[in-house]
Amino acid sequence: MINRVPIFLLLLLAATAVAPLQAQDKKPATLREVLLAELRSTHTTAEWFVPANTAVKGLTAEQANWTDGKGNHSVGQLAYHLVFWNQRNLAKLKGHLDKFTGNNDETFDKFDSETWNETVKQLDDVMSELEKWVETADEAKLKESAQVFTHISTHNAYHIGQIIFVRKEQGSWDPKNGVK
């Protein structure tokens, strides 16, 4: 009986040690889930950084048009640039795109402060459409396009960071929104 107690205790300890490992050993996320998480983290879901909807929220057209006078872009120009490239990527994913022959500077410079509210709406709309594309694409198309989405998310995160920086420099950023 004495020999059985240590064996029983060892088995009990082994079982309790394995249980947490099994809880961590969940089925890996699917490609679709990963891409949606990336898109949402730059659109509406605050995680490691501020999403676009929060970054542009509450700005007036005048604030969106403000620059530091040193040649840096305004929030409006950055948002317009994101709309431009996200719309082009979405069109390409849908098979409706001609090759871009313009100058990338144009994708910033065509911002008009009089259309600020429309730019904000377009940004939200195109990001929602990209998410819908991922939600509904078949697996083969999703795998073929995965790298496009990692580039979209990285590009969005980069420029959203610039938007926050401009707002902080301008004094229009509330640190309660995610970045101090």
N, C-alpha and C positions, 0 to 999 in steps of 0.2 A: 504494500500500500504506500509505503514511503517513497518508493521509486516512481510510482504513478503520479504523485502530487507534483513533483518538479516537471514531469512531462506535460501534465495538464496545464500548469502555469506557463510553460513555454509556449504551448499551443494557444492559450488565451492571449498572451502577449503578442504573438505573431499575428493573430487574427485582428487585434486592435491596431497594430501597426500597418497592416495591409489595407484596412478599411479607408483611411484617408487617401491612400494612393489610388485606390479604385475610384474614389470620388473625383480625383483630379484627372483620371484617365477617361474623360468624356470623349465622345465621338468628335473628331476634328470638324471645325467649321467648314462649310462648303465654300467654293469659290464665290458663288453668288452672295453668301452672307458676308464674306470678307469685303467684297467690292461695295456692297451696300453700306457696310459700316464705314468704309473710307469716305464714300460720298456724303453720307449723313453727318460725319464728323466735320466736314467742311461746309455743310449747308445749315443744319438745324440742331444738331446734337453737340452740346458743349462737353468736351472731354479733356484732352490734353491742351487744346487751344480753343480759341473763340471761333464759332462758326460764322459764316457769311451773314446770315440773317441778323445776328446780334451785332456784328461789326458795323453794319450800315443803319441799324435801327435808330430812329429818332433824329437823324441829321436833317437839317434844312437844306434847300438847294444852295443857299449861300455858303453854308459850312462845307457841303460836298464839293464846291468849286474852289475852296481855299487852297493855296499852295504856300510853301515857306519862302518863296522868292529865290530859291537856290537851284531851280531847274528840276525839282522833284515833282512827281505826279500828285494830283489831288485825289481825294477819296473817290470823287465822281469819275475821274479818268481811270482809276484802278478798277472800279466796279464795271465801267463800260468795257474795259479790256477783258474782264472775266466773262461778261455776257457775250462778247464777240467770239472768243475762242471756245467757250462752252457750246454756243449755238453751232459753230462750225463743226466741232467734234460730234455733236448730236446728228447733224445733217450727214456727216460722213458715215456714221454708224448706220444710218437709215438708207445709205446709198444715194444721197442727193447732194453731191458736192463737187464743185469744180475746184481745181487747184488754186490755192491762194497766190496771187501774183502781186499783191500790194506790199507796202512797207509796214512792219510791225508798229512803227511809231503812230501810224494812222489809227491803230486799234486803241490808242489812248486819246489821241488828239481830237477825235470826232465827238467827244462828250460835250453835251450842251446842258448847262445847269437848269434850263427851263424844262428839261425832260427828266429831271432827277427822279421823281416818283415813278415814272415809267421804267427807268433804268433799274431801280430797286425791284419792281415787279417782274421785269424780264429776268433778272438774276435769279429770283426765287423760282420763277416758272421753268427756266432752262435747267436748273439744278434738280427740280422735281421731275422733269422729263427724263433726265439722265438716270435717275433712280428707277423710274418706271421702265425704262429700256432694260436695265439690269434685271428687274423683277420678272420681266416677261420673255426675255431672250431664251432661245433654246441653248442647251449645254454646249454644243459645238460652237455656236456664234459667241457665246460668253467666253469660252476658252480662247478663241481667236482674238477677241477684243480686250482681254484682261489687261494687257500692258497699256492700252489706251487709257483705261480707267485709273491705273496707278499714276500715269502722267497727269491726267486731269486733276486728281486729288492733290498731288504734289504741287502742281501749278496753282490751284486754288488756295491751298494752305499758305504758300509763299506770299501771294498777293494779299490775302486776308491779313497776314502779319504786317504787311506794309500799310494797310488801311488802319490797323490799330495804332501803328507807329505815328502816322500822320495825325490821327485824332488825338493822340497823347500830346504831340507837339503843339497842336492847335488849342488844346485845353478842352476839347469836347468829349473826351473819353471818361466814362465813369468806371473806376477800377472794380466796382462791385460786379461788373459784367464779365470779369474773368481774368484780366491782366492788370497787375498793379503798376 
